């Protein structure tokens, strides 16, 4: 009963407490609060427990200063009228936590969806304008150039909005199925051409090396045959020299013994007939066995001996 009486007499204290606590509010980490008074910007509120004038000031918006991302899918047309389909990821954030920047972010757009629409359309427009100057065959190798072009073109615009483009990643670039099939055929034909060229080069090298090896073998064989012929000639010449020398010595000895040197020739004749018989291996050999034939053969041998003796002198 006493509390009821106190409450009825001190109700204004509760009103004051209610009004005071209604002025307390919190700002989460990663956000900046924007305070307005009578609809006009007043100040910003950093993260933590904050106080605003009750019934006069209000928290107009809480601006996130964290990084945000959005995926984009859109189509562009190249200079040679090929459709190109892009899938990309956009990473952006508030430029900084300064008051002027937060004011831009808070009042440039009515809502976040309007910011997203403007941001996406601006980036799509920049990429389309870049792609329109390039040919289909160039696009796949221009990812970095596209990103750099978009950043250079859009950074100033985003700065006026209070935002900064952190990163733009082009994850996928595709074409119409017909174009992809034709590109695959071009790649396949280029691979076949390269394989044929490599195979031709390998075959040429193989043939060249084989010809070089065959030529070297023929050259070595010819050199060996030449050397063998030379050695055979030297052997025959030495044999003849030795025969002539032996016959000369035998003739000198027979002269000293007062014997007829024709005995030597007769002995050589009979030895030749004996060798023909031993090593003929069944071959038919015709010899003139008459005394006239033997005399003619001996004269030929004598002439050969005289010629050999003259050559030695």
TORBA-139681 format. One record per residue: residue in three letters; x, y, z of N, C-alpha, C, O in turn. Coordinates in steps of 0.1 Angstrom, whole numbers, padded with zeros to 4 digits, always signed. Example, Ala and Ser with C-alpha at 12.3 -4.5 7.8 and 13.67 -1.06 7.14 Angstrom:
2
ALA+0132-0057+0078+0123-0045+0078+0132-0033+0078+0142-0033+0085/SER+0128-0022+0071+0137-0011+0071+0129+0000+0079+0134+0011+0080/
***
This chain:
313
UNK+0008-0012+0000+0000+0000+0000+0009+0012+0000+0006+0022-0007/UNK+0019+0012+0008+0029+0023+0008+0035+0025-0005+0037+0036-0010/UNK+0039+0014-0012+0046+0015-0025+0036+0020-0036+0040+0028-0044/UNK+0024+0017-0035+0014+0022-0044+0012+0037-0042+0011+0045-0051/UNK+0012+0041-0029+0011+0055-0026+0023+0063-0032+0022+0074-0037/UNK+0035+0057-0030+0048+0063-0034+0048+0064-0050+0052+0074-0055/UNK+0043+0053-0056+0043+0052-0070+0033+0063-0076+0036+0069-0086/UNK+0022+0064-0070+0012+0074-0075+0017+0088-0073+0014+0097-0081/UNK+0025+0090-0063+0030+0104-0060+0044+0107-0067+0047+0119-0069/UNK+0051+0096-0072+0064+0098-0078+0064+0092-0092+0075+0087-0097/UNK+0053+0092-0099+0052+0085-0112+0062+0092-0122+0066+0086-0132/UNK+0064+0105-0120+0073+0113-0130+0087+0107-0130+0094+0109-0140/UNK+0091+0101-0118+0105+0096-0118+0106+0084-0128+0116+0082-0135/UNK+0095+0076-0128+0095+0064-0138+0095+0069-0152+0101+0063-0161/UNK+0088+0080-0154+0087+0086-0168+0101+0090-0172+0106+0088-0183/UNK+0108+0097-0163+0122+0102-0166+0131+0090-0168+0139+0090-0178/UNK+0130+0080-0160+0139+0068-0162+0136+0061-0176+0145+0057-0183/UNK+0123+0060-0179+0119+0054-0192+0125+0062-0203+0130+0056-0213/UNK+0123+0075-0202+0129+0084-0213+0144+0082-0214+0149+0082-0225/UNK+0151+0082-0203+0165+0081-0203+0170+0067-0209+0178+0067-0218/UNK+0164+0057-0205+0168+0044-0210+0164+0042-0225+0170+0034-0232/UNK+0154+0049-0229+0150+0048-0243+0160+0055-0252+0160+0053-0264/UNK+0169+0063-0246+0179+0069-0254+0192+0061-0255+0201+0065-0263/UNK+0193+0050-0248+0204+0041-0250+0203+0031-0261+0192+0027-0264/UNK+0214+0029-0268+0213+0019-0280+0227+0014-0282+0237+0020-0277/UNK+0229+0003-0289+0242-0003-0291+0244-0003-0306+0235-0005-0314/UNK+0257-0002-0310+0262-0004-0324+0271-0016-0324+0281-0016-0316/UNK+0268-0026-0332+0276-0038-0332+0290-0035-0339+0291-0026-0347/UNK+0300-0044-0336+0313-0043-0342+0312-0045-0357+0305-0054-0362/UNK+0318-0037-0365+0317-0038-0379+0307-0029-0385+0305-0029-0398/UNK+0300-0021-0377+0290-0012-0382+0293+0002-0377+0299+0004-0366/UNK+0287+0012-0384+0287+0026-0379+0273+0031-0380+0266+0030-0390/UNK+0269+0037-0368+0255+0042-0368+0254+0056-0373+0264+0064-0371/UNK+0243+0060-0380+0241+0073-0385+0229+0079-0377+0218+0074-0377/UNK+0232+0090-0370+0222+0096-0361+0216+0109-0368+0224+0117-0373/UNK+0203+0110-0369+0196+0121-0374+0187+0128-0364+0183+0122-0354/UNK+0185+0141-0366+0176+0148-0356+0166+0156-0365+0170+0165-0373/UNK+0154+0153-0363+0143+0160-0371+0145+0157-0386+0143+0166-0394/UNK+0151+0145-0389+0153+0141-0403+0166+0146-0409+0169+0143-0421/UNK+0174+0154-0402+0186+0159-0407+0198+0152-0400+0198+0149-0389/UNK+0209+0150-0409+0220+0143-0403+0226+0151-0392+0227+0163-0392/UNK+0230+0143-0381+0235+0149-0369+0249+0145-0366+0258+0153-0364/UNK+0251+0132-0366+0265+0127-0362+0265+0112-0365+0255+0106-0369/UNK+0277+0106-0363+0278+0091-0364+0281+0085-0351+0286+0092-0342/UNK+0278+0072-0349+0280+0065-0337+0289+0053-0339+0285+0045-0348/UNK+0300+0052-0332+0309+0041-0334+0304+0029-0326+0295+0030-0318/UNK+0310+0016-0328+0305+0004-0321+0306+0006-0306+0315+0012-0300/UNK+0296+0000-0299+0295+0000-0284+0282+0005-0280+0273+0007-0287/UNK+0281+0008-0266+0269+0014-0261+0269+0029-0262+0278+0035-0258/UNK+0258+0034-0269+0258+0048-0272+0245+0054-0267+0235+0047-0263/UNK+0244+0068-0266+0233+0075-0261+0228+0085-0271+0237+0092-0277/UNK+0215+0086-0274+0210+0096-0282+0199+0104-0274+0193+0099-0265/UNK+0196+0116-0279+0186+0124-0272+0172+0117-0274+0168+0116-0286/UNK+0166+0113-0264+0153+0106-0266+0143+0115-0272+0142+0127-0270/UNK+0135+0108-0281+0123+0115-0288+0128+0125-0298+0119+0130-0306/UNK+0141+0129-0298+0145+0139-0308+0155+0133-0318+0153+0135-0330/UNK+0165+0126-0313+0174+0119-0322+0170+0105-0325+0163+0099-0316/UNK+0173+0100-0337+0170+0086-0340+0181+0080-0348+0189+0087-0355/UNK+0183+0067-0347+0193+0060-0355+0187+0058-0369+0178+0049-0371/UNK+0192+0065-0378+0186+0065-0392+0190+0052-0399+0182+0046-0405/UNK+0203+0048-0397+0208+0036-0405+0221+0031-0398+0228+0039-0392/UNK+0223+0018-0399+0236+0012-0394+0243+0008-0407+0239-0001-0414/UNK+0254+0014-0409+0262+0012-0421+0273+0001-0418+0281+0003-0409/UNK+0273-0009-0426+0283-0020-0424+0296-0016-0431+0296-0011-0443/UNK+0307-0017-0424+0320-0014-0430+0328-0026-0433+0340-0026-0436/UNK+0321-0038-0433+0327-0051-0436+0327-0053-0451+0320-0046-0458/UNK+0336-0062-0455+0336-0066-0470+0323-0073-0473+0318-0081-0465/UNK+0318-0070-0485+0306-0077-0490+0309-0082-0504+0317-0077-0511/UNK+0302-0093-0507+0305-0099-0521+0291-0102-0527+0281-0103-0521/UNK+0292-0102-0540+0280-0105-0548+0285-0113-0561+0295-0109-0567/UNK+0277-0122-0565+0280-0130-0578+0272-0124-0589+0260-0120-0588/UNK+0279-0123-0601+0273-0117-0613+0273-0127-0624+0282-0135-0626/UNK+0262-0127-0631+0261-0135-0644+0254-0127-0654+0243-0121-0652/UNK+0262-0125-0665+0256-0116-0676+0263-0120-0689+0272-0128-0690/UNK+0258-0114-0700+0262-0117-0713+0267-0105-0720+0263-0094-0717/UNK+0277-0107-0729+0283-0096-0737+0285-0101-0751+0284-0113-0754/UNK+0287-0091-0760+0288-0095-0774+0302-0089-0779+0305-0078-0777/UNK+0310-0098-0786+0323-0093-0791+0322-0085-0804+0311-0084-0809/UNK+0333-0081-0808+0333-0073-0821+0329-0081-0833+0324-0076-0843/UNK+0331-0094-0833+0327-0103-0844+0314-0110-0841+0311-0121-0846/UNK+0306-0104-0832+0292-0108-0830+0291-0122-0823+0281-0129-0826/UNK+0300-0125-0814+0299-0138-0807+0294-0135-0793+0298-0125-0786/UNK+0285-0143-0788+0279-0141-0775+0289-0147-0764+0293-0159-0766/UNK+0292-0139-0754+0301-0144-0743+0294-0143-0730+0287-0133-0727/UNK+0294-0154-0722+0287-0154-0710+0298-0154-0698+0307-0162-0698/UNK+0295-0145-0689+0305-0143-0678+0298-0147-0665+0286-0145-0662/UNK+0306-0153-0656+0303-0156-0642+0314-0150-0634+0326-0154-0636/UNK+0311-0140-0625+0321-0134-0618+0317-0131-0603+0305-0132-0600/UNK+0327-0128-0595+0325-0125-0581+0330-0111-0578+0342-0108-0581/UNK+0322-0103-0572+0325-0089-0569+0327-0087-0554+0318-0091-0546/UNK+0338-0082-0550+0341-0080-0536+0343-0065-0534+0352-0058-0540/UNK+0335-0059-0525+0336-0044-0523+0333-0041-0508+0329-0050-0501/UNK+0336-0029-0504+0334-0025-0491+0333-0009-0490+0336-0002-0500/UNK+0329-0004-0478+0329+0010-0476+0344+0015-0476+0353+0008-0471/UNK+0346+0026-0482+0359+0031-0484+0367+0032-0471+0379+0028-0470/UNK+0361+0038-0461+0367+0040-0448+0356+0043-0438+0345+0045-0442/UNK+0360+0045-0425+0351+0048-0415+0350+0063-0411+0345+0066-0401/UNK+0355+0071-0420+0354+0085-0417+0340+0091-0419+0332+0085-0426/UNK+0337+0102-0413+0324+0107-0412+0318+0110-0426+0307+0107-0429/UNK+0326+0117-0434+0322+0121-0447+0318+0109-0456+0309+0109-0464/UNK+0326+0099-0455+0324+0086-0462+0311+0080-0458+0303+0075-0466/UNK+0309+0079-0445+0297+0073-0440+0284+0081-0444+0274+0075-0447/UNK+0285+0094-0444+0274+0102-0449+0271+0099-0464+0259+0098-0467/UNK+0281+0097-0472+0279+0093-0486+0271+0080-0487+0261+0078-0494/UNK+0276+0070-0479+0271+0057-0480+0256+0057-0475+0248+0050-0480/UNK+0253+0065-0464+0240+0065-0458+0230+0071-0467+0218+0067-0467/UNK+0233+0082-0474+0223+0090-0481+0223+0089-0496+0215+0096-0502/UNK+0233+0082-0502+0234+0082-0517+0222+0073-0522+0216+0076-0533/UNK+0219+0062-0516+0209+0053-0520+0198+0051-0510+0201+0051-0498/UNK+0186+0048-0514+0175+0046-0505+0177+0033-0497+0176+0033-0485/UNK+0181+0023-0504+0183+0010-0497+0195+0003-0504+0200+0007-0514/UNK+0199-0008-0498+0210-0016-0503+0207-0022-0517+0216-0023-0525/UNK+0194-0026-0519+0191-0032-0532+0193-0022-0543+0197-0026-0554/UNK+0191-0009-0540+0194+0001-0551+0209+0003-0554+0213+0004-0565/UNK+0217+0002-0543+0231+0002-0545+0236-0010-0553+0244-0008-0562/UNK+0231-0022-0550+0235-0034-0557+0231-0033-0571+0239-0037-0580/UNK+0219-0028-0574+0215-0027-0588+0224-0017-0596+0228-0020-0607/UNK+0227-0006-0590+0236+0004-0597+0250-0002-0598+0256+0000-0609/UNK+0255-0008-0588+0268-0014-0589+0270-0025-0599+0279-0025-0607/UNK+0260-0034-0599+0260-0045-0609+0259-0040-0623+0266-0044-0632/UNK+0250-0031-0625+0248-0026-0639+0260-0018-0644+0263-0018-0656/UNK+0266-0010-0635+0278-0003-0639+0289-0012-0643+0296-0010-0653/UNK+0292-0023-0635+0302-0032-0639+0299-0040-0651+0308-0041-0660/UNK+0287-0044-0653+0283-0051-0665+0285-0042-0677+0290-0046-0688/UNK+0281-0029-0676+0283-0020-0687+0297-0018-0691+0300-0017-0703/UNK+0306-0017-0681+0320-0015-0684+0326-0028-0691+0334-0026-0700/UNK+0322-0040-0686+0328-0052-0692+0322-0053-0706+0330-0057-0715/UNK+0309-0050-0708+0304-0051-0722+0311-0041-0732+0313-0045-0743/UNK+0313-0029-0727+0320-0020-0736+0334-0024-0739+0339-0022-0750/UNK+0341-0031-0730+0354-0036-0733+0354-0048-0742+0362-0049-0752/UNK+0345-0057-0740+0343-0069-0748+0339-0066-0762+0344-0072-0772/UNK+0332-0055-0764+0327-0051-0777+0338-0047-0786+0336-0046-0799/UNK+0350-0044-0781+0361-0039-0789+0371-0051-0792+0381-0049-0799/UNK+0368-0063-0787+0377-0074-0789+0370-0085-0797+0357-0086-0798/UNK+0378-0094-0803+0373-0105-0810+0371-0117-0801+0378-0118-0791/UNK+0363-0127-0806+0360-0139-0798+0373-0146-0794+0374-0150-0783/UNK+0382-0148-0803+0394-0155-0801+0403-0149-0790+0412-0156-0784/UNK+0401-0136-0788+0410-0129-0778+0405-0129-0764+0412-0128-0754/UNK+0392-0132-0762+0385-0130-0749+0391-0139-0738+0393-0134-0727/UNK+0393-0152-0741+0397-0161-0731+0411-0157-0725+0414-0161-0713/UNK+0419-0150-0732+0432-0146-0727+0433-0132-0721+0443-0127-0718/UNK+0421-0126-0719+0421-0113-0714+0414-0111-0701+0409-0100-0698/UNK+0414-0121-0692+0408-0120-0679+0414-0108-0671+0407-0100-0666/UNK+0427-0108-0670+0434-0098-0662+0431-0084-0668+0429-0075-0661/UNK+0432-0083-0682+0430-0070-0688+0415-0065-0685+0413-0053-0683/UNK+0406-0074-0685+0392-0070-0683+0390-0065-0668+0384-0055-0666/UNK+0396-0072-0659+0396-0068-0645+0402-0054-0643+0397-0046-0636/UNK+0414-0052-0649+0421-0040-0647+0413-0028-0654+0413-0017-0649/UNK+0407-0031-0665+0399-0021-0672+0387-0017-0663+0384-0005-0662/UNK+0380-0027-0658+0368-0024-0650+0372-0016-0637+0366-0006-0634/UNK+0383-0020-0631+0388-0013-0619+0391+0002-0622+0387+0011-0614/UNK+0398+0004-0633+0402+0018-0636+0390+0026-0640+0390+0038-0637/UNK+0380+0020-0646+0368+0028-0650+0358+0030-0638+0352+0041-0638/UNK+0357+0021-0629+0347+0022-0619+0351+0027-0606+0343+0031-0597/UNK+0364+0027-0603+0369+0032-0590+0364+0046-0587+0361+0049-0575/UNK+0365+0055-0596+0361+0069-0594+0346+0070-0591+0342+0077-0582/UNK+0338+0062-0598+0324+0062-0596+0320+0057-0582+0312+0063-0575/UNK+0327+0046-0578+0324+0040-0564+0329+0050-0554+0323+0050-0543/UNK+0340+0057-0556+0345+0067-0546+0334+0077-0543+0333+0082-0532/UNK+0327+0082-0553+0316+0092-0551+0305+0086-0543+0297+0093-0537/UNK+0304+0073-0543+0293+0066-0535+0298+0063-0521+0290+0059-0513/UNK+0311+0064-0519+0317+0060-0506+0321+0046-0505+0324+0041-0494/UNK+0322+0039-0517+0326+0025-0517+0340+0023-0524+0344+0032-0531/UNK+0346+0012-0522+0358+0008-0529+0357-0006-0534+0353-0015-0527/UNK+0361-0008-0547+0361-0022-0553+0374-0029-0548+0385-0026-0553/UNK+0372-0039-0540+0383-0047-0535+0389-0056-0545+0401-0057-0547/UNK+0380-0064-0552+0384-0074-0561+0373-0077-0571+0361-0077-0567/UNK+0376-0081-0583+0367-0086-0593+0373-0098-0599+0383-0098-0605/UNK+0367-0110-0596+0372-0122-0601+0362-0128-0612+0351-0130-0610/UNK+0368-0130-0624+0360-0136-0635+0363-0151-0634+0373-0156-0638/UNK+0353-0158-0629+0355-0172-0626+0352-0181-0639+0358-0192-0640/UNK+0344-0176-0648+0340-0185-0659+0337-0176-0671+0330-0166-0670/UNK+0342-0180-0683+0339-0174-0695+0335-0184-0705+0343-0193-0708/UNK+0323-0184-0710+0318-0194-0719+0312-0188-0732+0309-0176-0732/UNK+0310-0196-0742+0304-0191-0755+0292-0200-0758+0289-0210-0751/UNK+0286-0197-0769+0275-0206-0774+0280-0219-0777+0292-0221-0780/UNK+0272-0230-0777+0276-0243-0779+0283-0245-0793+0293-0252-0794/UNK+0277-0238-0803+0282-0239-0816+0297-0234-0817+0305-0240-0823/UNK+0299-0223-0810+0312-0217-0810+0322-0226-0802+0333-0227-0806/UNK+0317-0231-0791+0326-0240-0783+0330-0252-0792+0341-0257-0791/UNK+0320-0258-0799+0323-0270-0808+0334-0266-0818+0343-0273-0821/UNK+0332-0254-0824+0341-0250-0835+0355-0247-0829+0365-0250-0835/UNK+0355-0242-0817+0368-0239-0810+0375-0252-0807+0387-0254-0808/UNK+0367-0263-0803+0373-0276-0800+0379-0282-0813+0389-0288-0812/UNK+0372-0280-0824+0377-0285-0837+0390-0279-0841+0399-0285-0846/UNK+0390-0265-0839+0402-0258-0842+0414-0263-0834+0425-0265-0839/UNK+0412-0265-0820+0422-0270-0812+0427-0284-0816+0439-0287-0816/UNK+0417-0292-0819+0420-0306-0823+0428-0306-0836+0438-0313-0837/UNK+0424-0298-0846+0431-0297-0858+0445-0292-0857+0455-0296-0863/UNK+0447-0282-0848+0460-0277-0845+0469-0287-0838+0481-0288-0841/UNK+0463-0295-0829+0471-0306-0823+0475-0316-0833+0486-0321-0833/UNK+0465-0320-0842+0469-0330-0853+0480-0324-0862+0489-0331-0866/UNK+0479-0311-0865+0489-0305-0873+0503-0305-0866+0513-0309-0873/UNK+0503-0302-0854+0515-0302-0846+0521-0316-0845+0533-0319-0847/UNK+0512-0326-0843+0516-0340-0842+0522-0345-0856+0532-0352-0856/UNK+0515-0341-0867+0521-0345-0880+0534-0338-0883+0543-0345-0888/UNK+0536-0326-0879+0549-0319-0881+0559-0326-0872+0571-0328-0877/UNK+0556-0329-0860+0566-0336-0852+0570-0349-0857+0581-0353-0857/UNK+0559-0357-0862+0562-0370-0868+0570-0369-0880+0580-0377-0882/UNK+0567-0359-0888+0576-0357-0900+0590-0353-0897+0599-0358-0903/UNK+0592-0344-0887+0605-0341-0883+0613-0353-0877+0625-0355-0880/UNK+0606-0362-0870+0612-0374-0864+0616-0383-0875+0626-0389-0875/UNK+0607-0385-0885+0609-0394-0897+0621-0388-0905+0630-0396-0909/UNK+0622-0375-0907+0633-0369-0914+0646-0371-0907+0656-0375-0913/UNK+0646-0370-0894+0658-0372-0886+0662-0386-0887+0674-0389-0888/UNK+0652-0396-0886+0655-0410-0886+0662-0413-0900+0672-0420-0901/UNK+0655-0408-0911+0660-0411-0924+0674-0405-0926+0683-0411-0932/UNK+0676-0393-0921+0689-0386-0923+0700-0394-0915+0711-0396-0921/UNK+0697-0398-0903+0707-0405-0895+0710-0419-0902+0721-0423-0902/UNK+0699-0425-0907+0701-0438-0914+0710-0437-0926+0719-0445-0928/UNK+0707-0426-0934+0715-0424-0946+0730-0420-0942+0739-0425-0949/UNK+0731-0412-0931+0745-0409-0927+0752-0422-0923+0764-0424-0926/UNK+0745-0430-0915+0751-0443-0910+0755-0452-0922+0765-0458-0922/UNK+0745-0453-0932+0748-0461-0944+0760-0456-0952+0769-0463-0956/UNK+0760-0442-0953+0772-0436-0960+0785-0438-0953+0795-0441-0959/UNK+0784-0437-0940+0797-0439-0932+0801-0454-0933+0813-0457-0934/UNK+0791-0463-0933+0795-0477-0934+0801-0480-0948+0811-0487-0949/UNK+0795-0474-0959+0801-0476-0972+0815-0470-0973+0824-0476-0979/UNK+0816-0458-0967+0829-0452-0967+0840-0460-0960+0851-0462-0964/UNK+0836-0465-0948+0845-0474-0940+0848-0486-0948+0860-0491-0948/UNK+0838-0493-0954+0840-0505-0962+0849-0502-0973+0858-0510-0976/UNK+0847-0491-0980+0856-0488-0992+0870-0485-0987+0880-0490-0993/UNK+0872-0478-0976+0885-0476-0970+0892-0489-0967+0904-0491-0969/UNK+0884-0498-0961+0890-0511-0957+0893-0519-0969+0904-0526-0970/UNK+0885-0519-0980+0888-0526-0992+0900-0520-0999+0908-0527-1005/UNK+0901-0507-0998+0912-0500-1004+0925-0504-0997+0935-0508-1004/UNK+0924-0504-0984+0936-0508-0976+0940-0523-0979+0951-0527-0980/UNK+0929-0531-0979+0932-0546-0982+0938-0548-0996+0947-0556-0997/UNK+0933-0541-1006+0939-0542-1019+0953-0537-1019+0962-0543-1026/UNK+0956-0527-1012+0969-0522-1011+0979-0532-1005+0990-0534-1010/UNK+0974-0538-0994+0982-0548-0987+0984-0560-0996+0995-0566-0997/UNK+0973-0564-1003+0974-0576-1012+0984-0573-1023+0993-0581-1027/UNK+0984-0561-1029+0993-0557-1039+1008-0557-1034+1017-0562-1041/UNK+1009-0552-1022+1023-0552-1016+1027-0566-1014+1039-0569-1016/UNK+1018-0575-1010+1021-0589-1007+1026-0596-1020+1035-0604-1020/UNK+1018-0593-1031+1021-0600-1044+1035-0594-1049+1043-0602-1054/UNK+1037-0581-1047+1050-0575-1052+1061-0581-1044+1072-0585-1049/UNK+1059-0583-1030+1070-0588-1022+1072-0603-1026+1084-0608-1026/UNK+1061-0610-1029+1063-0624-1033+1071-0625-1046+1080-0634-1047/UNK+1068-0616-1055+1075-0617-1068+1090-0613-1066+1099-0619-1072/UNK+1092-0603-1058+1106-0600-1055+1114-0611-1049+1125-0614-1052/UNK+1107-0618-1039+1114-0629-1033+1116-0641-1043+1127-0647-1042/UNK+1106-0643-1051+1108-0654-1061+1119-0650-1070+1128-0659-1073/UNK+1120-0638-1075+1130-0634-1084+1144-0635-1078+1154-0639-1083/UNK+1144-0630-1065+1157-0631-1058+1162-0645-1056+1173-0648-1058/UNK+1152-0654-1052+1156-0668-1050+1160-0674-1063+1170-0682-1063/UNK+1153-0671-1074+1158-0677-1087+1171-0672-1091+1179-0679-1097/UNK+1173-0659-1089+1186-0653-1093+1198-0660-1085+1208-0663-1090/UNK+1196-0661-1072+1206-0668-1064+1208-0682-1068+1220-0687-1069/UNK+1197-0689-1071+1199-0703-1076+1206-0704-1089+1215-0713-1091/UNK+1203-0694-1098+1210-0694-1111+1225-0691-1109+1233-0697-1116/UNK+1229-0682-1100+1243-0679-1098+1250-0691-1092+1261-0694-1096/UNK+1243-0698-1083+1250-0710-1077+1252-0721-1088+1262-0728-1088/UNK+1242-0722-1097+1243-0733-1108+1254-0729-1118+1261-0737-1123/UNK+1255-0716-1120+1266-0711-1129+1280-0714-1123+1289-0719-1130/UNK+1281-0712-1110+1294-0715-1103+1297-0730-1103+1308-0734-1103/UNK+1286-0738-1104+1288-0753-1104+1289-0758-1118+1289-0770-1120/UNK+1289-0749-1128+1290-0752-1142+1278-0761-1146+1279-0771-1154/UNK+1266-0757-1141+1253-0765-1145+1244-0755-1153+1245-0743-1152/UNK+1236-0761-1161+1227-0754-1169+1215-0748-1161+1209-0755-1153/UNK+1213-0735-1163+1203-0729-1155+1189-0732-1159+1179-0730-1152/UNK+1188-0739-1171+1174-0743-1175+1169-0753-1166+1156-0756-1166/UNK+1177-0760-1158+1172-0770-1149+1163-0763-1139+1153-0769-1135/UNK+1166-0751-1135+1157-0743-1126+1144-0741-1132+1133-0743-1126/UNK+1144-0737-1144+1131-0735-1151+1123-0747-1153+1111-0748-1151/UNK+1130-0758-1156+1123-0771-1157+1117-0775-1144+1106-0781-1143/UNK+1125-0773-1133+1120-0776-1119+1107-0768-1116+1098-0773-1110/UNK+1107-0755-1120+1096-0746-1117+1084-0751-1125+1072-0751-1120/UNK+1086-0755-1137+1076-0760-1146+1069-0772-1140+1057-0774-1140/UNK+1078-0782-1136+1072-0794-1130+1065-0791-1117+1055-0797-1114/UNK+1070-0782-1109+1063-0779-1096+1050-0772-1099+1040-0775-1092/UNK+1049-0764-1109+1036-0758-1113+1026-0768-1117+1015-0767-1113/UNK+1030-0778-1125+1021-0789-1129+1017-0796-1117+1005-0800-1116/UNK+1026-0799-1108+1022-0806-1095+1012-0799-1087+1002-0804-1082/UNK+1014-0786-1086+1004-0777-1078+0991-0777-1085+0980-0777-1078/UNK+0991-0776-1098+0978-0777-1105+0970-0789-1102+0958-0789-1100/UNK+0978-0800-1102+0971-0813-1099+0966-0815-1085+0956-0820-1082/UNK+0974-0809-1075+0970-0810-1061+0958-0801-1057+0950-0805-1050/UNK+0958-0789-1063+0949-0779-1058+0938-0775-1069+0930-0766-1067/UNK+0938-0783-1079+0928-0780-1090+0914-0783-1086+0905-0777-1092/UNK+0911-0792-1076+0898-0796-1071+0889-0801-1082+0877-0797-1083/UNK+0894-0808-1091+0886-0814-1102+0884-0805-1114+0878-0810-1124/UNK+0889-0793-1114+0888-0784-1125+0897-0789-1137+0908-0795-1134/UNK+0893-0787-1149+0900-0791-1161+0910-0780-1164+0905-0769-1167/UNK+0923-0783-1165+0933-0773-1168+0940-0778-1181+0945-0790-1181/UNK+0941-0770-1191+0947-0774-1204+0961-0769-1204+0963-0756-1203/UNK+0972-0777-1206+0986-0773-1206+0992-0779-1219+0989-0790-1223/UNK+1000-0771-1225+1007-0776-1237+1020-0784-1232+1030-0778-1228/UNK+1019-0797-1231+1030-0806-1226+1040-0809-1236+1049-0817-1233/UNK+1040-0804-1248+1050-0807-1259+1063-0800-1255+1063-0790-1248/UNK+1074-0805-1261+1087-0799-1258+1087-0784-1263+1093-0776-1257/UNK+1080-0781-1274+1079-0768-1279+1072-0759-1269+1075-0747-1266/UNK+1061-0764-1263+1053-0757-1254+1061-0754-1241+1061-0743-1236/UNK+1069-0764-1237+1077-0762-1225+1088-0752-1228+1092-0744-1219/UNK+1094-0752-1240+1104-0743-1243+1099-0729-1244+1105-0720-1239/UNK+1087-0727-1249+1081-0714-1249+1078-0708-1235+1080-0697-1232/UNK+1073-0717-1227+1071-0713-1213+1083-0709-1206+1084-0699-1199/UNK+1094-0717-1208+1107-0714-1201+1112-0700-1206+1118-0693-1198/UNK+1111-0698-1219+1115-0685-1225+1108-0673-1218+1113-0663-1215/UNK+1095-0675-1216+1087-0665-1209+1092-0663-1195+1092-0651-1190/UNK+1095-0673-1188+1100-0672-1174+1113-0665-1174+1115-0657-1165/UNK+1122-0669-1184+1135-0662-1184+1134-0647-1187+1141-0639-1181/UNK+1125-0644-1196+1122-0629-1198+1117-0622-1186+1121-0611-1183/UNK+1109-0629-1179+1104-0623-1166+1115-0621-1156+1115-0611-1149/UNK+1124-0631-1155+1135-0630-1146+1144-0619-1149+1149-0611-1141/UNK+1147-0618-1163+1156-0607-1167+1150-0593-1164+1157-0584-1160/UNK+1137-0592-1167+1130-0579-1164+1130-0576-1149+1132-0564-1145/UNK+1128-0586-1141+1128-0584-1126+1142-0580-1121+1143-0571-1112/UNK+1152-0587-1127+1166-0583-1123+1169-0569-1127+1176-0562-1119/UNK+1165-0565-1139+1167-0551-1143+1160-0541-1134+1165-0530-1131/UNK+1148-0545-1130+1141-0535-1121+1148-0534-1108+1147-0523-1102/UNK+1154-0545-1102+1161-0544-1090+1173-0535-1091+1177-0529-1081/UNK+1180-0536-1102+1192-0527-1104+1188-0513-1105+1197-0504-1107/
***
